[in-house]
């Protein structure tokens, strides 16, 4: 039993770190896609395709995802509106760094919404991650524009989404892909409605192959695989630990933005990335014990 539980935790860890790599790349990919199409149209395409691909998941037991998926989808809509407009108005590396502040916000949001006080050692890991983000974004010379402010709002909403997912799905056998389908449908519908009310946000579909390559990459990897992996891992871990594991996302984002977009980090930035990775490694050790204890007490695990 313990061996099976440990294997499941390691699998969840690996999935989350893979998601961090994919999401780290998504900022550079989205920034390129936004050169060809407006924000609301881009999001409508991305999540509309996701919804269509996942529509068969809403049969049978998947229908149970409708009740929690609708409010969670509204939160996700707000997240991606803030994130995508933020990416358009700031650098890809800055976007990745600032969104990782959710690792600092999540323990407090978990305490507020779930009444689960995180292990005190996890607050140290959060502090390390915060220090890393501060260094990555310039240290004493930190300056925030509108895009940066939108990324900070998205970080707060990400923490809310992680905790609400656990709260609204606790004790229910809700398939992760069905939940992702409902959330994607809400995001796509919301973007279409907003786009119809704002001139210029839903023009004719772009014909550039680069746009469609970016859209499909985000649909298949940054949305389908990533949302499934996060929803599944939340059944085997705490919300705080999940967010800490995702704390390696800005480091991956910085590397990819440098290789692809030519954005460069100085010594202070790489020192910040090292602190974030240290916080991630700490969470692997600290969180595994608390997750094992949580499941050992009979908390249901979703399929």
N, C-alpha and C positions, 0 to 999 in steps of 0.2 A: 504493500500500500504506500509506504513512504517513498519507495523507489519510483513508483508510478507518478506520485505527486511531484517529486523532484524533477522527473523527466518533463512533466507538463510545464513546470515553472521555467525550466531552461528553454523549452520550445517557445513559450511566451516571450522570454527575454530576447531570443534570436529574432522573432517576428517583429518585435518592437524596434530593435536596432536597425533592422532592414527598412522598416517604415521611416525611421529617422533619416536614413540615407536617401530614400526616395523623396521624402518631403523636403529635405535639404536641397535637392535638385529642382524641386517644383517651382521655386521662386525664379530661377533663371529661365526655366521653360515658359512659365506664365508671362514673364516680362517680354519674352520674344513674341509670344502669341498676341499680346496686347498691342503690338505694332501694327497688326492687321485688322483688329476688330475691337469694338467698345467693350467695357467691363460687363455690363448686363447681358449683352448678346453672347459673349464668350462663356459666362457662367451658365446661361441657359442651354447652350450647346453641350458643355461639359457634363452638366448634371442631367440634362434631358437624355443624352446617350446612356448615361449610367442607369437611369430609371428604366429605360426600355430594355436594356440587357438584363436587369434584375427583376423585371415584372413577373416572370414565372415563379419567383421565390415567394410571392404573396398568396400562393395557394395553400390550402390546408392550415397547418400550424402557423404559417407565415402571416396569417391575418391577425394574429395576436400582436404583431408589430405596429398596427395602426394606431392604437391608443397612445403608447409612449413615443412613437415615431413622429407624430404630428408636432407636439411641442419641441421635441429635440430637433426636428427639421427647421423650425423657426429660429432656434438658437444658431443652428449651423448656417442658415441663410445670413444672419447678421455677421457671423464670423467671416464668411467668404466675401461678403460685400466689403467689410473693413480690410481684410487681407489683400484682396485683389486691387482695390483702389490704392491701398497702401503700397503695394509692390510697384504700381505704376508711378507713384510719386516719390519713391525713395530707391536706394540701391538694393539689388537682390541680396547682397551680404548683410546690409543693415536690417532688411526685412526678416531674414533668418535669425539674426541675433535678438531682435526685439521681441519676436513672437515667443522666444524661449523663456521670457519672463513668466510665462504661465507656470513654470516649475516653482517659482517663488509664491505665486498666488494660490496654487492648488491646495497646499496643506491647510491654509486658512479657510478656503472655500469648502473643503472637505469637513473641517471642524464645524463650520456654520451650517451646512446643509445636511450632513450625514451624522453629525454629533459623534464623529470618530476622531479623537485626538491622535495625530500621527506620532510615531516614535520620536523621541527628542533628538536622536541622532540624525534623523532625516532633515531636521531644521538646519543642522550644520551643513549637510549636503546642499540644501537650498541656498544657504548663504554663499557657499563656494560657487554655485552656479550664477548667482546674482553678481558676485565679484567678477566672474569671467565675462558676463555680458557687459558689465561696465567697462572693462578693459577693451573688449572687442569693439565697442562703439565709441572709443576715443578717450576714455578716462576723464581727466579734468577738462579736456577740450570737447566734451560731449555737447552736441547741438541737435535739437529735434525740430523737424519740419512737419507739415501736415501729414505726409505719408508715414513718418515715424509715429505720430500720435494715433493714426488709424491702426498701426500694427500693435501699439500698446492696448488699444481697445479690443483688438482681436485676441490678444493674450489673455485678457480678463475673461472674455467670453469662452475661450477654449477651456479655461479652468472650470467655468460654470458647466459646460457641456460634459466634461469628464465626470463630474460629480452627479449631475442630473441623470446621466446614463445609468449609473449604478443605482440611484434612488428609484427611478421609474421602472427599471427592469428587475429589481431585486425579487427573488423568489419566483420568477417566471421563466419558463423555457422558451425564450424568444430567439429564433434563428438570427444570427448576426447579419447575414446577407439580406434577410427580409427587412430588418431594421434599417440597414443602409439604403434599401430600395425606397422605403417611405421617406427617409430624410432627403434623399436625392430628388424625389418627386416634389417635395415641398420647396426645395431650393430652386429647382427649374421653374416651377409655377410662379414662385415669388418674383424671380428675375424677369419672366415674361410679362407679368402684370406691371412691374415697375418700368420695364422697357417700353411698354405700350403707352405709358403716361409721360415718358420723357423723350423728347424728339432726338433722333439721331442715335439712339441706343440699340435699335434693332434694324440695321440696314440690311441690304442683300448679303447673302452668305459669301464669305471670302473664297477665292479660288486658289490662293497660294498654298502649295504643298506643305510649306513650313508650318503654317497655322494648323492644318489638320494633323500633321505629325505630332505637334505639341498637344493638341486637344486629345488625341487618342492615347498618348503617353499618360496624360493626367487622368483620363478616364480609367484606363486599365490598371495603372500602378498607383498613382497618388490618391485615387478615389476608391476603386473597387478593392484592391488588395489592402490598402492602408486602412480603410474604414473597417473592413472585415477583421483585420488583425487586431486593431485597437479594441473593437467591441468584444472580440473573443478573449483578449488578454485581460480585459477588465473583470471577467468572470473568475480569473485565477490570481488576481493581485489587487492591491489597494490603488485608489485613484492617484495618490501622491507618488507611489512607486512608478506607475505608468508614466506620469509626467516627467519624472526624473530620468527615466530611461530615454525618453524622447529629447532630453536635454542635449544630446549629442547632435541634434539636427542642425544648429547653427554652424558647428564646425564643418559638417559635410557641406552645408550651404556655402560657406566661405571658400572651401577648396574648389567646388564646382564653379562658383561665380568667378574665381580667379582663372581657372583653366578655360572657361568658355567665354566669359564676358570681359576678361582682362582686369577685373577688380583685384586689387592687391592689399594684403595685410602687412602691417609693420610688426616689429618685435612685440609691442604691447598687445596687438590683436592676437598673435599666436599664443601669448601667455594666457590670455583670456580663454582661448580654446582649450588649452591644457587644463585649466581649472574646471571647465565644463565637463571634460572627459573624466576628470577625477571624481566629480560629483556623481557622474553616471556609474562609475565603477563602485563607488561607495553604496549606491542604491541597490546594486546587484546583491551585495552581501547583507545589508540591513533589511531590505524589503522582503527577501526570500523567507526569512524567519517569521515575519509578521504575516505574510501571506499564507504560510503553512499553518500557522496558528488559527487564522481566520477560517480556513477551509476545514480544519480539524474540528471546529466547533459546529460543523453541520450547515454552514452557509451554502445554499444551492449553487451549483455551477451550471451556467447556460451551455447549451450545445453549440 
